[in-house]
């Protein structure tokens, strides 16, 4: 039966069908059909990046919110258990300690049983990959499940283990991006492109940060500053689009679940807007940034020292090598015992979760003024309306508990080197305790808390994006200038004294990564390629007999060989893969082919050398080429002749010698 769609104008009321209605207008019909086809091609083209990035952002937002929802339920169950066991100290202690010990043991054991690549934050490895290094199985999708389960169990321990999820979530986002990229490649029949993959991984790093803090701007700047040494403007829109989709969906889910009335910042503050700060107060912000820079240097040095001790000490190294879950359980038992509320945890507000810690530290009330004439009692259970009571102790006072909290959290963060998915929080939030304006009644309106957090975390990571993160988290930008000045001051101190947290971890793990050099300061221009290149290279000449070619292939262990025009001229003309050579040699017919040129003519593929170095190229220029183009090696030619090669090994050794010259004999 034909569908009735309307009435013809001027008709007697008889309904007409679609062909009859549009029959007299063929031009209009063709225009509409053409427009619909064009819209279909533009909107439903699977190969476009828009849909890929939108799917990435939405998926990561769903995972982040689901994880937060499940973790919140588990944390509340732990609090309920601690409350219901009674007043006996033994039962309370067991309920407080056994819970995180069991979770962390399971997290470590489960993650390591699936794959060892799921342990740790993953940011140092990702930074290494974005520089051009191939880490096998690091982005395998099987790591995803292990990472999600391990991270959820770790965060479910609450304030006992002061850890965050930024680093692991960036790793998760990158794994999803790599998997979606493989699916799209197989679906569309496209060839694998390394440049395209790196572009998507950079955008995925921005999504990982955006879906944790609902901060798309900070996520994009984080991916530019921390994850890559060079950034293409072409990737800018990709990062912003994916991060915006993820942040929007993450906050929209809170509205759908009736947690928020509308989309707002996570830690909303109410600083004064009319006069946020006076001009002389800029000095205190800059001084705070300098202090944070000094503290970050101390923290980074202690962190690397502790990591080195863990790896070199025979007891801890043996424990990590044989039984990582046991190591996690012992460390969790120590930390849980320290944070036990009736004990030392009384002075650390350990009954509060990490989110409640931040909610109270972002409180704009003056705690010192509120406790000057009264001593609020320590409630049997945390009061949701007065969570700041957890920070008060009649003998320690507000200042004492906050200072003790800062020292203990920084010290305990060194012990959080579990073989489980996590990222050390750098104590960036603990610094809020001393920088927060709440304890000072004379300065009730200053935003020292966001400034201190941004400055310390920025100094530890060598980034400026933490200033913008503070604004997106709090929803206020009235302290933009002083916070930015504090972050710059902290970075000025930290970058001149210590490598960043990620670079230090890369060095501790001995990952392949090129160190940063400053050409003018270190005098890298006078150092040229001729000083450090590898002069012993194995070349294959077109006129080389096949017997010699076979000997070279079987006696060397390289991926590709430089191909030269002749043995005498040594003019570089291209490269040939070892696998292709082996296949070609296996199909050689005796007596018909005598030299390498014959099998090349028969179809053995070769690749042209589009980029090569000169012996006079400076170290600084070579370093920039390797980082900008994510190269692994380059050949060195002099007037067309192949005279050597430069790989990561030679380049890194040259930079290390330049930075730390050997002592004169």
N, C-alpha and C positions, 0 to 999 in steps of 0.2 A: 504494500500500500504506500502511495506517495505521500510525503509529508506536506501538510497545508501550512503555508507560511504567511499569508496576508491577503489583502484585497487590492485590486488594481484601482487607481484613482479614476473616479467617474463611473465605476462599474455599479451594477445593481445589487451588489452584495454577495455575488458568487465568489467563493474563495478560489485562489489560483495557486499553482505549485511554483517551486523555485525556478525551473527552466522557463516557465511562461512569464514569470515576473521579470527576470533579467534577460530574457531573450532579445528584446529590442536594443540592448546596450552592450554590444560585443566589446567595444573599446574599454568601457568601464570594467567589464569582467576580466579582460586581459590584464588591465592595470592592477586590479585587486589580486589576481592570482600571482602576478609577478612580484608584487609587494609582499605577499605571504611567503612566497618561495625565498625571497631575499631575507626576510625576517627569520625563516626557519634555518637557513644556512648560517646566519650570524649567531643565532641564539643556541642552536643545537649542534654546533660543530664540536665534536668530542675532543678534537685536537687542540682546542684553544686552552690557554692557561687559566682563564677566568674560572672555569668550572673545577679544574683541578685544585686551584688555590682556595676556592670557596669550600669545596669538600674537605680539604685539609683543615681549614679553620673550624668548621662546624664539628668535625669528628673530634678534634682535640678539645674543643669546648665541652662536648658531651662527656668525654673521658675525664676531664678535669673536674667537672661538676659531680659526676657520679662517684669519683674517688673521694672528693670532699664530703659528699653525703654519707658514704659508707664509713669513712674515717670518723666522722662526727658521731655516728651511732656506736662505734666501737669504743671511742673515748668516753662517751656517756655510760656505757656498760661498765667500764673500768671504775668510773667514779661511783656508780651504784654499788658495785661489789665492795669497794673500799668503805662505803658508808654502812652497808648492811652486815658486815662481818662482826660488828660489835665494837666494844671498847678495849678489847684485849690487844695489847701492843704486838704480840707475836702474830696473831691472825692478821692484824692490819699491816704489819710489815711484810708478811708473806703475800697478801693480796696486792700490795704496792710493788713488790719486786718481781714476783714470779710472772706477772702479766707481761711486762716489757721483755723479760728474759726469754719467755716462750716465743713472743712475737719476733724478736730479733734473731733468735736461733733459727726459727722457721724461715724467716726472710733470707738469711744468709745461706742456709742449706738448700732451699728451693732454688734460689737464683744461681748458685754455683753448680747445682746438679743439672740445670738446663743448659747454661752456657756461662763461661767466665766473663764474657764481655758485658753482662748485665750489671756487674758490680760497679760501685762508684758513681760519680755524677755523670761522667761521660763527656763533659765539656773539653777537657784537654785532648782527648782522642778526636773529638769532632773538629777542634781547631787544627789539629794535625792533618786531618783529611781534607779540610778546605784549603790547605796549603799545597795540595797535590799528592800527598802520600796515600797509597792504597792500603787500608787495613782490612784484611780478609775477615768476613763474617761479622764485622762490627755492626752493619746495618741489616743483618738478617732478621727477617720478621719473627723468627722463633725467639729472639731476644725480647720482643715486645711483651709477650705474656709474662715472662720471668721478671721483667722490669716493673710491670704494673703491679703484680702480686707482691714483689719484694718491697717496692716503694710504699704501697698501701700499709703493709704490716709495720714498716719502719715509722711512718707518720702516725700510726695508730697508738704508738707508745705515749703520745702527748708531750708534756713538758719534761718528761724524764730524760728523753734524748732530744736535745735542742737542734733539730735538723729541719731543712727546708726541701722544697721539691722543684726548685727552678732548674737546676742542672739536669736531673733525671727527666724532667718534662721536656727540656730541649732535645735530649736524646730520643725520647719517645716520638716527638714531633718529626724529627729527622728520619726515624725509621719508617713512620707512616708515609712520609713524603717519598722515600726511596721505593717503598712498596707500590704506592699509587703510580709512581713513574714507570715501574716495570709493567704494571697492568696496562697503562696507556700505551706503552711501546708495543706490547704484544697485540693489543686491540687494533691499533692503527697501522701496525706493520712498519713502524718507524725504526730507524737505526739508532743505536745507543750513541748519545752525545755526551761527552764528559763535561763540556762547558754548560750544557743545559742542565745536567744533573747538579753541578755546583751551584747554579743559579737557584734551583729549587731548594737545595739544602740550606742556603742562606736565608731564603724566605721562611723555611720551616723553623729555623732558629728563632726568628722573630715571633712566630706563632706560639712557640713554647713559652716564651716569657709573657706574651699577651694573654694567654689563657690561664695563667697563674694569678696575675695581678690585675687583669682587665685593663691593661695599659698598653695599647697598640703603639703609641709613639715611642715609649721606652723600649719596647720589644724590637722595633726596627733599628733604633740607634744602638741597642745592645749588639745586634747582629752585625752592624757596621764596625763598631769599635772593638769588640772582643773577639768575634769569630773569624774575621778575615782581615788580612793586612792591606788588601786593595779592594775597593768596592766599585762596581760598575753602576752608573746611574740608571742603566736599563733595568736593574733589579729593584729599583726604588719602589715603583708602583706595585710590584709583586709582593714585596714585604708588607707594605701598608694595606693592600687589599686583603691579604690572607690574615694579617694580624687584626684588622678591624672586624672581619667576619668572626674570628674566634673570640675576641673580647666582647663583641655585641651578643653573641649567642651565650657566652658564659654568664653575663649579667642578666640576660633575658630569662634564663632558666631559673634564676633566683626569684624573679618576679612571678613566673608561672607557678613556683612552689610556695608562693605567699611569704617568702622570706623578706622581700622588699616591696614597697609600694610602686616604685619606679626604678629606672636604671640610675644608680648613684655610684660614687666611689666606695671602695671597700672600707676604708678607715676615714670616715668623714670627720673633719675638724671644724672648729668655729673660731678661728683666729680673727682678730680685729681687722677690718678692711679699711676704715677711715684713716687711721694712722698705724699701719702695721709695724713700723720701726722708725726710730729717729736716726738721723745721719751719723752721730757718733757711735751708734751701735754697730755700724758696719765693721768697725775695728774688732769687736768681740766675735763677729761671725768669721772674719779672716783668721783671728787667733784660734778659734775653735777648729777651723780647717787645718791649720798648721799642727795643732796638737793631735788631731786625728791622723795626719800624715805621719807623724813620729810614732804614734801608737801602732799604725798599720805596718811600719817597718819592723817594729819589735815583734808584732804578731807574725809577719811573714817569715822572719828569721827563725823564730821559735817553731813555727809550723814545719819548715823544711828540716830543722834539726831533729824534731820529733819523728818525722817520717824516716829520716836517715837512721835514727836509732832503732825504730821498729824493724827496718829491713836488715840491719847489720847485727842486732842482738840475737844471739843464737837461740834463746828461748822463744822470743816472740816470732822470729822468722821461721823456726821449726813449727810453731803452733799454727801460723798462717799457712804454711805449706801442707800440713797434714790434716788439720781440723779447724777450718775457718768458722764453722758454727760454734765451736767451743770457745774460740777467741771472742766472738761476738757476745756469747752468753756471759762470759766472765766480765767483759767490759760493761755490759748492760747491768749486771749485778752491782758492780761498783758504783755506777752512776745512779742507779735507782736507790741504793743505800744512802748516797749523799743527799739526794733530793727527797728523802722520806720526810713528810710534813712535820711530824712531831719532833724531828731531829734538826739537822742543819737546814733542811728544806723549809723550815719555818721562816728563815731569813731570806729566802729566795722566791717567795710566793709560788711555791711549787704546786699548789693545788689548782692553779690557773692553767688553762691550756695556752698554746702559743698565741692563738687569736685573742684570748682574754688578756694575755700579757700586753699585746700591742694596743688593745682597746684602752686599757688603763694608762699605759704610758703616753698615749695620745690625748689623754684627758687634759683639758685646759684649766682645771681648777688648781688652786694653790694648796697642795697637801700640807706644807709646813704651816701655813696660816690656819688651816682647818684643824690641825692637831696642836696648836700652840696653847690653847686654853682648855683642851679636853683630851682625854685618852680613850679613843674608841676601843671597845673590847674586841678581842680576836674571836670571830664567830666560830661555832662548831662546824659550820659549812659555809662556803663562800656565798655572800649575799649578792645576787645579780644586780641589785641597784647600787651597791657600794663595794664593788670589787677592789677598790683601792685600799680597803681595810687590810687586804692580804699583805700589803707592803709595810704596814705599820707594826712596830714593836716598841713597847714602852722604854726599853733599855737601849736598843739600837737606834731608835728614831728612824725617820724616813731616810735621812742621809746615809745612815749606816747600812740599812737593808739594801738600798739601791747600789751603794758602792760594793757591798759584798756580792750582790747579784752580778754586777759587772765583772768582778775579778773571777768569780767561780765559773761563769759561763764562758769566759775567754779561756780559762784553764781547761774546762771540760770539753771545749770544742776540739782541743788537740787529741782527746781520747776518742773522738767520734770518727776515727779512721777505720770504720768497719768495712769488711768486704761485702757491703750491701748497697743498694741503690740509694744515694743521698747526695746532698751538697751541703758542706759545712756553711752555717749561716754567717760566718765571719764575725759573729758578735755584733753585726751592724745594728740589730735591734736592741741589744743590751746597752749600747752606747746611748740610746735614748734615755736610759735611766739617770745618767748624770747630766745630759744636755737638755732634758725636758724642762720647760718653764714652770711646771706644776710645783716643784719643791720651793721655788723662790717667790715669795709674795711680792718682792719689789719689782719683779719682771714677769708679770702675769700674762703679758701679751706677746712675748717674743716667741718666734718659731725655731728655737734652738734644737728641738727634737728632730724635725725633718732635716735640718741642716747638718746635725751631727751624724745621723744615719746615712745621709747621702754622701757626706764627706768621707766617712770611714770606709763604707763599701766601695766608693769610687776610688779611693786610694789603694785598697786591697786589689781591686780588679783592673786598675789603671784605665778607668772609663769616666766619662762625663754624664752618661745617660742616667746615672743614679739620681742626679738632680731632678731631671724630668720625672723619674719614677716617683720621687717623693711628692711631686705635685699631683700626679695622677692618682696616687694612693689616697691622698688626703682630700683631694677635690678643691684645693685652694692654691692660687699662684701668687698671692700677695707678697710672698717672701722670695720671689724668683731671683732677684738680683743678689741679695745676701747669701742665699743658698748656693747659687752658682759660684760666687766668689769663694765660699768656703770649700767647695769641691775642687776648684782650680788650685787653691792654696794647698790642699791635701795632696793632690796629684803632683804638684811641683816638688814636694818633699819626697813622696814615695817613689816616683819614677826615676829620680836621681840617685836613689839609694838601694832599692830592691826590685827584683823582677816581680811581675804580677803573680797572683795566686795561681793562675792557670799555667803561666810559663814555668813557675817553680815546680808545679806538679808534673809538667812535661819533662823537665830535667830530672826530677826524682824517679819517674817511670822510665827514663831513657828512651823516650819516643823520638822518632826522626822529625826534627823541627829546626828550621833555620833561626838562629838568634838574630835579634834586631841590632842593626848597626846605624850609627850616625856618621855619615861620611866626613863632615868637616871636623868633628870632634876627634875622631879616631884616625884621621888621615888615611882613609881607605882609597883615595884616588891614586896616590903613588904606588899602591900595591896593584900589580897587573896580573892577568891570567897566566902569563909566562912564568910567574914565580911559584904558582901552586898547582898547575895543571898536571894531569896524569899523562906522561909521555909514552908509556908502554901500552899502545893500543894494537889490537889485532885487526888488520885490514884484509879484505878480500878483493883481489884484482880480477878484472874481467878475463885477463889472459892466464889466470892461474889454473894449472891442471886440476882435474877433478880429484885425483888422488890426494893432492895437498889440501884441497878444500875439505875432503872427508876427514883428514887428520886434524885440521883446525876445528871442525865442528865437534868432533868427538873428544878433543882434548881441552876445550874451553867451556866455560859455563856462563854464557852471556845470552841476553834475549835477542839482540840484533847486532849485526856487524856493519861497519862502515864499508861501503862499496866504492872502490877507486877505479879510475879508467885503465890504468896499467901498473904493473909492478915498478916500472921505472919512473913514471910521472907522479904517481900517488895523488892524482887529482881527485878530490872527493866528488862523487856524482850522485850518491844516494845511500840508502841503507837497505838491508835485506834481513828479514826475520829468520831466526834459526829454525823455527818449526817449518817454514816454507822450504828452506834449504834441505832439511831432512826428508821431507816428502818428495822433493824433486830428485834427490840423490837415490832414493829407493826405486824410482821409476826409470833410472838411466839404463839405456841399452848398450852393452859393451861393444866397443868398436865404432860406434856412431857419434859419440859425443866425447870430446877430448878436453875441453876447458869450461870454465864457469860461464862464459858468454853463450855457449850452446844451450845450457839449461835455462838461462835467462831469456833467450830468444824463444824457447819452447813454452814459455808462459809462467816461469817462476816470478811472482810479483815482487816489485821493489818500490820503495818510497823515496820521494825526493827530500833533500835536506833544505828545508825552507829557512832555517835559522841556524847560524853558526857564530862562534866567537873568534875574535882575533887575539893573538898573543898580547896585543897592546891594550885590550879592553880592561878597564879598571875593576877592582873588586866590588866597588859600590854599584857600578852599572850591572855587573854580573848578578849581584844579589837582587837588584830590582827586577831584572828579567826573570829570574827563577821564581820570585814571589808573585809577580804580576801575571805570568803565564802558567803558573803552577807546573813548572818543568821538573824533570828528574835528572836529566843529563843533557849536555850539548857537546858537539865536536868543535875542536879548535883547528882552524885552517890558516895557513900563511901563503898568500898568493895562490890560493886554490888547493894547496897540498895539505893533506891531513897530517897534523903534527901532534895531536893529543886530544884529550877529552876532559871535561869538568863535570863531576856529579856532585850530589849532596855531600858525599864524604869529603872530597877535596875542598868544597866551598865552606863547609862547617869548620874544618880544621884550620883553614886560612883565617876565618873570622875569630876563632878561639885564640889563635896565635897573635892576632892583632889586638884583641882585647886584653889578653894576659900574655905579654911577651915573655919568652924564656929568660931566665937570669943569665947575665953575662958570665962566661967562664973565666 
